[in-house]
């Protein structure tokens, strides 16, 4: 029996995986039902002039499907784009658990760790 392929990637432009691994910070409400994941991509490929397309959101893709956010903005340094900041918001425990399954797959594939501060 074949083992399912573990897939987890992030895209700003349809069909183009972003190779830069972001810093991700999570915040949750006291009751745990709502919260946000804040992503910061320093010098992402999506901002390279040759690949510049219209960035209208961020899509997280894994074996279960897609999670999307339109809350995306570019950060500029000396007039040139230097980073992308994106925020994914969840409004239920189920949405949080779904995001965490994606985050675990993404972390495993990109050598990320987790620390509570």
N, C-alpha and C positions, 0 to 999 in steps of 0.2 A: 504494500500500500504506500502511495506517495504521500510525503508530508506536505501540507499546504505551504506555499511560499509566503514568507513573512514580508509584507510590503508596508511601507509608511514613508510618504514623501510630502513635500510642501511645494505648491506652485503659485506663482503670481501671474504667470502667463500660461494660457491653456496649452497643455501638452509639454511644457518645459519645466522639469524638476529644478528646484533651487538647490544648488550644491552647498551654499553657505549655511552652516548650522547656527541657529539663533541662540541667544540667551533667552530663557523662558522663566517668567515669574508668575506664580499663582497667588490669587487672593480669593478668600471665600467669606460669605456672610457667617455670622455666628451660628445660625441654624443649619448652615452647610448647603442650603438649597440653591443659592445663587453665588456667582463668582465670576472671575475673569482670569484668563491666561494672557499675559502681556509678552509679546515676542519682540526682540530687537535683533535685526540682521545687520551686522556691520559689513559694508562694502559688498552687498549682494550682487550676484550676476544679473538679476533682473534690472538693475540700474545701469549696466554697461551699455554704452551707446549703441553697439551693434545689435543688442537684443532688445532694446527699448521698444516695448509695445505699450499699449494702454493698460496700466495696472488698475483694475477696478475692484480687486479684492484678493484674499488669500484663501487657497483651497488646501485642506489637509486630506490626503487620500491614503486609505489603507485597505486591508482585506474586507472590511465591513462596508466600505463605501466612502462618502465624502462628508467633510464638515467644512462650512464656509463662513467667512466673515467679510464684510465690506468695510469694516473699521480699520483702514490702512492709510498710513501717511508716510511721506518721505521726509527725511531730515537732511538739511543742507549744511555744508561747511565751505566757506569762501565761494558761495554761489554754485557749487557742484553738489549733486546728490551723494550723500555719504552713508545713509542707512535707511532701512525701512522699519517702521514700528507698526505692529498690528495687534489688535485686541480681539480675542474670542470670548464671548460672554455666554454663560449657561444660566438657565433659569429653573432647573429642576435637578434632582439627584440623578435621574436617568441620563440627562444630558451631560452631567459631570462625569458619571461613570463611563459614558461613551467616549468623552474627551480623554479620560485617563487611559483607556485601552489604546487609543491612538498614540498618546504620549509615551506609553511604555514601549510600544513597537518602535516608535521613532527613536527613542533613547537607546534601545538595544542595537539598532542598526547604525547609529551614529556615535556610539561610545560615550553617551552622556551619563552623568550621575545625578543624584538627587540629594539636596540638603535642605533642612528646615532652618530658617533664621528668624 
